[in-house]
Amino acid sequence: MLNIDLMIDHSTWIGKTVPPQLASLSSSLSFNLIELLLHVADATKNPNYLGRSLNDFWAFLRYSRCFEASGNLRLVREFNDIDAHQKTILSDDIGMGISSLVMDRTFGVKALTDTSFFLKYLTSLSTISTGKKGPNKSPDFLVLDSRSDIHILECKGTQNGISNSDAQIEKGKSQKRSLQDPNSIISEKLVMGTFIAKSTGINNSRLKIIDPDFKYDFSKLTKEEMKYLLLFSQLIKELSFVENENYLTFFPKEVLPQNILEGKEYFEKFKSNFLDNQLTRRNFRDAEKYRDIEIEKVYNFDFVKDNLIQSRDLKMFLDNFIEEERKIDEGRYKGVFGLELVISGI
C-alpha cells in the first residue's frame, strides 16, 4: 500500500468553505499502485486512439516498476537519472492519475472528460477557452460526479521539489480568472498539484489542492446540456477501447448542444452506425499481454444496444444510464456503459 501527503489550502476558498467531500480527507491518502495506474490510464486515454492498442497499456508498462513497493509514493533509484523530458511526462501522467483518484474517492466520478478533445468536436461551446498554453489554457478536465454535479479540474505534476510544485499551482491560479457561470453549472473548480519524491529526497510526495478562479464563460450553456454531453463523452471513451469508429465526428461542429441531444438526424446517424458495426453485434471479450501484465477487456454491447433501439433521441438514450456508476478499484475498471477492464500481473 502506498500513500501521499495531502494539503488543502482553505484560504483559497474565498467567501465559501471547502466542500465537505474534500474537508473530510485526512492529511495522508492511501492507495494501491494498480488503482493509481487505472486512474492514469483512464485520465490519459485519448479517444482519438481507437480500438485495441499499445496505448491502452502505457500506464502499466511505463509506471508499474518505477515506484517503491510501499510507504510514501517515491520513485525508485533507477528513475533519478532519466531524461528531463521523460520526467516531465511521468510527472504529468501521475499528477493526472492522483487527481482523478482523489476526485473519485471524494465526489465519485461518472465521467472524466479531456476538455480539449471535448471541445474539438463541439465548437458551439467555444465560449470556453481552448488554448493549450498560457493565460487562455483550457483546464485539463471537466468532471461529472455521482450526484450529477460538474467540476473543473486542472492537474499539475513535478519532481522538482515542493517549492516548484507550489509555484506551478500559483501559476495555474493566476492564469484562471473571471468565471462566468450564471446558470450555476460548475460546482467546484480545482487545481491539484502533485509533487513526486525521488528515492533520495528528504520530502514526502505531496498533493496540494486549491480553489482558483477560472477564465471561462458558461453563460450560453445549461447544466442539463453539460451533464448529458459529459455522459456522452464517457460513452465515446469506453467505446474507443474496443471500437474503430469515432462517433463524435458524426456531429457537425456548429451544431448546438440541444440539437445533439434532442435532434433526430444526428441520433439516427449515431444509432445506425453503431448497430451496423460488426463488432457491436456481439458482446466482446479479449485479453492482451505485455511482459507480465495482462489486460482483459469485456464489453457488454447488449447493455447499450437494447437501450439504443428503444430510444428516440440521444437524451432519452443517456437517461437510461444516469444512475449507472463508474467504478475503479483494485485491478478493475467498470465503466458506465458496459466496459470492464481487469488488470493482472502488477
C-alpha positions as CSV (number, residue, x, y, z in Angstrom):
1,M,0.0,0.0,0.0
2,L,1.2,3.5,-0.9
3,N,0.3,6.9,0.4
4,I,0.8,10.6,-0.3
5,D,0.7,13.6,2.0
6,L,-2.3,15.8,1.4
7,M,-2.7,19.6,1.9
8,I,-5.8,21.6,1.2
9,D,-5.3,25.4,1.1
10,H,-8.5,26.6,2.8
11,S,-7.6,30.2,2.3
12,T,-8.3,30.0,-1.5
13,W,-12.0,29.2,-0.9
14,I,-12.8,32.9,-0.7
15,G,-16.3,33.7,0.6
16,K,-17.2,30.0,0.9
17,T,-15.9,26.8,2.7
18,V,-14.1,23.8,1.4
19,P,-16.7,21.2,0.2
20,P,-17.3,18.5,2.9
21,Q,-16.1,15.8,0.4
22,L,-12.6,17.3,0.5
23,A,-12.7,18.6,4.0
24,S,-13.2,15.1,5.3
25,L,-9.9,13.9,3.9
26,S,-7.1,13.3,6.3
27,S,-3.5,14.6,6.0
28,S,-2.5,11.4,4.1
29,L,-4.2,9.4,1.3
30,S,-3.6,5.7,0.9
31,F,-4.0,3.7,-2.3
32,N,-2.8,0.7,-4.2
33,L,-0.5,1.2,-7.2
34,I,-2.7,-0.7,-9.6
35,E,-5.6,1.6,-8.5
36,L,-3.5,4.7,-9.3
37,L,-2.4,3.3,-12.7
38,L,-6.0,2.6,-13.7
39,H,-6.8,6.2,-13.0
40,V,-3.7,7.3,-15.0
41,A,-4.9,5.0,-17.9
42,D,-8.4,6.5,-17.8
43,A,-7.3,10.1,-17.5
44,T,-4.7,9.9,-20.3
45,K,-6.8,7.7,-22.6
46,N,-7.1,9.7,-25.9
47,P,-10.3,8.7,-27.7
48,N,-8.5,9.5,-31.0
49,Y,-6.6,6.2,-30.5
50,L,-9.4,3.9,-31.4
51,G,-9.7,0.2,-30.8
52,R,-7.2,-2.1,-29.0
53,S,-3.7,-0.7,-29.0
54,L,-0.5,-0.5,-27.0
55,N,-1.6,3.0,-25.9
56,D,-4.1,1.3,-23.5
57,F,-1.1,-0.4,-21.8
58,W,1.0,2.7,-21.5
59,A,0.4,3.5,-17.8
60,F,1.0,-0.1,-16.7
61,L,4.1,-0.7,-18.9
62,R,5.8,2.5,-18.1
63,Y,5.0,3.1,-14.4
64,S,4.4,-0.3,-12.8
65,R,8.1,-0.7,-11.8
66,C,9.1,2.9,-11.2
67,F,7.8,3.3,-7.6
68,E,8.9,1.8,-4.3
69,A,6.6,-1.0,-3.2
70,S,5.1,0.6,-0.1
71,G,5.0,3.7,2.0
72,N,5.0,7.2,0.8
73,L,4.9,7.4,-3.0
74,R,8.5,7.6,-4.1
75,L,10.4,6.9,-7.3
76,V,12.9,4.0,-7.3
77,R,16.6,5.0,-7.6
78,E,16.8,4.0,-11.3
79,F,14.4,6.8,-12.2
80,N,16.7,9.5,-10.6
81,D,18.7,9.8,-13.8
82,I,16.2,9.6,-16.6
83,D,15.9,12.3,-19.3
84,A,14.2,15.6,-18.1
85,H,11.6,15.3,-20.8
86,Q,10.6,11.8,-19.6
87,K,10.5,13.1,-16.0
88,T,8.0,15.7,-17.2
89,I,5.8,13.2,-18.9
90,L,5.9,10.9,-15.8
91,S,5.0,13.9,-13.5
92,D,2.1,15.0,-15.7
93,D,0.7,11.5,-16.0
94,I,1.0,10.7,-12.3
95,G,-0.4,14.1,-11.4
96,M,-3.5,13.4,-13.5
97,G,-3.8,9.9,-12.0
98,I,-3.6,11.2,-8.4
99,S,-6.1,14.0,-9.1
100,S,-8.5,11.6,-10.7
101,L,-8.2,9.2,-7.8
102,V,-8.9,11.9,-5.3
103,M,-11.9,13.1,-7.2
104,D,-13.2,9.6,-7.4
105,R,-12.7,9.0,-3.7
106,T,-14.4,12.2,-2.7
107,F,-17.1,13.1,-5.3
108,G,-17.4,9.8,-7.2
109,V,-16.5,10.2,-10.9
110,K,-19.1,9.3,-13.5
111,A,-17.2,10.9,-16.4
112,L,-13.7,12.5,-16.6
113,T,-13.5,14.3,-19.9
114,D,-10.4,15.7,-21.5
115,T,-11.5,19.3,-22.2
116,S,-9.6,19.9,-25.4
117,F,-11.0,16.7,-27.0
118,F,-14.5,17.5,-25.8
119,L,-14.4,21.0,-27.4
120,K,-12.7,19.9,-30.6
121,Y,-15.9,18.3,-31.7
122,L,-18.3,20.8,-30.1
123,T,-17.2,24.2,-31.2
124,S,-20.6,25.6,-30.2
125,L,-19.0,25.5,-26.7
126,S,-16.2,27.8,-27.9
127,T,-17.2,30.3,-25.2
128,I,-14.9,28.1,-23.1
129,S,-11.3,29.0,-23.7
130,T,-9.5,26.3,-25.7
131,G,-5.8,27.5,-25.6
132,K,-3.1,24.9,-24.9
133,K,-0.7,27.2,-23.0
134,G,-0.6,30.4,-21.1
135,P,-3.5,32.5,-19.8
136,N,-6.0,31.0,-22.2
137,K,-5.2,27.4,-21.5
138,S,-8.2,25.3,-21.1
139,P,-8.5,23.2,-17.9
140,D,-7.4,19.6,-18.1
141,F,-10.8,18.0,-17.3
142,L,-14.5,18.5,-17.0
143,V,-15.8,16.1,-14.3
144,L,-19.3,14.7,-13.9
145,D,-19.7,13.3,-10.4
146,S,-22.0,10.6,-9.0
147,R,-24.6,13.3,-8.0
148,S,-24.6,14.8,-11.5
149,D,-22.6,17.9,-10.3
150,I,-20.0,19.2,-12.7
151,H,-16.5,20.3,-11.7
152,I,-13.5,21.9,-13.5
153,L,-10.1,20.2,-12.8
154,E,-6.6,21.4,-13.6
155,C,-3.7,19.0,-12.8
156,K,-0.1,19.8,-12.1
157,G,2.8,17.4,-11.5
158,T,6.5,17.8,-10.8
159,Q,9.6,16.0,-9.3
160,N,11.5,19.3,-8.8
161,G,10.6,20.0,-5.2
162,I,7.8,21.3,-3.0
163,S,8.6,24.9,-3.9
164,N,8.4,24.1,-7.6
165,S,5.0,22.4,-7.1
166,D,3.8,25.5,-5.2
167,A,5.0,27.7,-8.0
168,Q,3.1,25.6,-10.6
169,I,-0.1,25.9,-8.5
170,E,0.3,29.6,-8.1
171,K,0.8,30.0,-11.9
172,G,-2.3,28.0,-12.5
173,K,-4.1,30.1,-10.0
174,S,-3.0,33.4,-11.6
175,Q,-3.9,32.2,-15.1
176,K,-7.5,31.5,-14.3
177,R,-9.8,34.5,-13.7
178,S,-13.4,35.6,-14.2
179,L,-15.6,32.5,-14.4
180,Q,-18.9,33.5,-15.9
181,D,-21.4,30.9,-14.8
182,P,-24.9,32.5,-14.5
183,N,-26.6,29.1,-14.8
184,S,-24.6,27.6,-11.8
185,I,-23.2,24.8,-14.0
186,I,-19.9,24.4,-12.1
187,S,-19.9,23.2,-8.5
188,E,-16.2,23.1,-7.8
189,K,-13.2,24.5,-9.7
190,L,-10.0,22.9,-8.5
191,V,-6.2,22.9,-9.2
192,M,-4.4,19.8,-7.8
193,G,-0.7,19.9,-7.7
194,T,1.3,16.7,-7.1
195,F,5.0,16.7,-6.0
196,I,6.6,13.2,-6.6
197,A,9.5,12.4,-4.3
198,K,12.7,10.9,-5.6
199,S,14.3,7.9,-3.9
200,T,17.0,10.2,-2.2
201,G,14.7,13.1,-1.5
202,I,14.1,14.4,2.0
203,N,10.5,15.5,1.5
204,N,7.5,13.2,1.1
205,S,5.3,13.2,-2.0
206,R,2.5,15.7,-1.6
207,L,-0.8,16.6,-3.2
208,K,-1.9,20.2,-2.7
209,I,-5.5,21.3,-3.6
210,I,-6.7,24.9,-4.1
211,D,-9.8,26.7,-5.4
212,P,-8.7,29.1,-8.2
213,D,-10.7,31.4,-10.4
214,F,-11.2,30.2,-14.0
215,K,-11.4,32.4,-17.1
216,Y,-14.2,30.7,-18.9
217,D,-17.7,31.6,-20.0
218,F,-20.5,29.1,-19.4
219,S,-23.3,31.7,-19.9
220,K,-24.6,30.1,-23.2
221,L,-25.0,26.6,-21.7
222,T,-27.2,24.9,-19.2
223,K,-26.3,22.3,-16.6
224,E,-28.6,19.8,-18.1
225,E,-26.9,20.1,-21.5
226,M,-23.4,19.8,-19.9
227,K,-24.5,16.8,-17.9
228,Y,-25.7,14.8,-20.9
229,L,-22.8,15.8,-23.1
230,L,-20.3,14.7,-20.4
231,L,-22.1,11.5,-20.1
232,F,-22.0,11.1,-23.9
233,S,-18.2,11.7,-23.8
234,Q,-17.8,8.9,-21.3
235,L,-19.6,6.6,-23.8
236,I,-17.2,7.7,-26.5
237,K,-14.2,7.0,-24.3
238,E,-15.5,3.5,-23.4
239,L,-16.2,2.6,-27.0
240,S,-12.8,3.8,-28.0
241,F,-11.2,1.0,-26.0
242,V,-12.7,-1.6,-28.4
243,E,-14.2,0.2,-31.4
244,N,-12.6,1.7,-34.5
245,E,-15.3,4.4,-35.0
246,N,-15.2,7.9,-33.6
247,Y,-18.9,8.7,-33.1
248,L,-18.3,12.4,-32.3
249,T,-17.3,13.0,-35.9
250,F,-20.9,12.5,-36.9
251,F,-21.9,15.8,-35.4
252,P,-21.3,19.0,-37.4
253,K,-19.1,21.3,-35.3
254,E,-21.6,24.2,-35.5
255,V,-24.5,22.2,-34.1
256,L,-26.0,23.3,-30.8
257,P,-25.9,21.1,-27.8
258,Q,-29.8,20.9,-27.7
259,N,-29.8,19.7,-31.3
260,I,-27.3,17.0,-30.5
261,L,-29.3,15.8,-27.5
262,E,-32.8,16.0,-29.0
263,G,-32.3,16.1,-32.7
264,K,-33.4,13.0,-34.7
265,E,-31.0,13.4,-37.6
266,Y,-27.8,13.1,-35.6
267,F,-29.1,10.4,-33.3
268,E,-30.3,8.2,-36.1
269,K,-26.8,8.5,-37.8
270,F,-25.2,7.5,-34.5
271,K,-27.6,4.7,-33.9
272,S,-27.3,3.2,-37.5
273,N,-23.5,3.3,-37.4
274,F,-23.4,1.7,-34.0
275,L,-25.9,-1.1,-34.9
276,D,-24.3,-1.7,-38.3
277,N,-20.9,-2.2,-36.9
278,Q,-19.9,-5.9,-37.0
279,L,-18.2,-5.6,-33.6
280,T,-21.2,-4.3,-31.8
281,R,-23.4,-7.2,-33.0
282,R,-21.9,-9.4,-30.3
283,N,-20.5,-8.9,-26.9
284,F,-16.8,-8.5,-26.7
285,R,-14.1,-10.2,-24.6
286,D,-10.4,-10.1,-25.3
287,A,-7.2,-10.3,-23.3
288,E,-3.8,-8.9,-24.2
289,K,-0.5,-9.4,-22.5
290,Y,2.8,-7.4,-22.5
291,R,5.6,-8.8,-20.3
292,D,3.8,-10.0,-17.1
293,I,1.0,-7.5,-17.4
294,E,-2.4,-8.7,-18.8
295,I,-5.4,-6.5,-19.6
296,E,-8.7,-8.3,-20.1
297,K,-11.4,-6.2,-21.8
298,V,-15.0,-7.1,-21.6
299,Y,-17.8,-5.1,-23.3
300,N,-21.5,-5.9,-22.9
301,F,-22.8,-4.3,-26.1
302,D,-26.3,-5.6,-25.4
303,F,-26.4,-3.2,-22.4
304,V,-26.0,-0.3,-24.9
305,K,-27.8,-1.8,-27.9
306,D,-31.1,-2.6,-26.2
307,N,-31.4,1.0,-24.8
308,L,-30.3,2.5,-28.1
309,I,-33.0,0.7,-30.1
310,Q,-35.7,1.8,-27.7
311,S,-34.7,5.5,-27.6
312,R,-35.9,8.3,-29.9
313,D,-33.1,10.7,-29.2
314,L,-29.7,10.9,-27.5
315,K,-31.0,12.5,-24.4
316,M,-33.6,9.6,-23.9
317,F,-30.8,7.1,-24.5
318,L,-28.5,8.6,-22.0
319,D,-31.3,8.8,-19.4
320,N,-31.1,5.0,-19.1
321,F,-27.6,5.3,-17.8
322,I,-27.9,8.3,-15.5
323,E,-27.9,6.1,-12.4
324,E,-25.0,3.9,-13.5
325,E,-21.7,4.3,-11.8
326,R,-18.1,4.2,-13.0
327,K,-16.0,2.2,-10.5
328,I,-12.2,1.9,-10.2
329,D,-11.0,-0.4,-7.5
330,E,-8.1,-2.8,-7.1
331,G,-7.3,-4.2,-10.5
332,R,-10.7,-3.5,-12.1
333,Y,-12.3,-0.7,-14.1
334,K,-16.1,-0.8,-14.5
335,G,-17.5,1.8,-16.9
336,V,-20.9,3.5,-17.1
337,F,-21.8,1.9,-20.5
338,G,-20.7,-1.7,-20.1
339,L,-17.0,-1.7,-20.4
340,E,-14.9,-3.7,-17.9
341,L,-11.1,-3.8,-17.7
342,V,-9.3,-6.3,-15.4
343,I,-5.6,-5.9,-14.8
344,S,-3.3,-8.6,-13.5
345,G,0.5,-9.1,-13.2
346,I,1.4,-5.9,-11.3
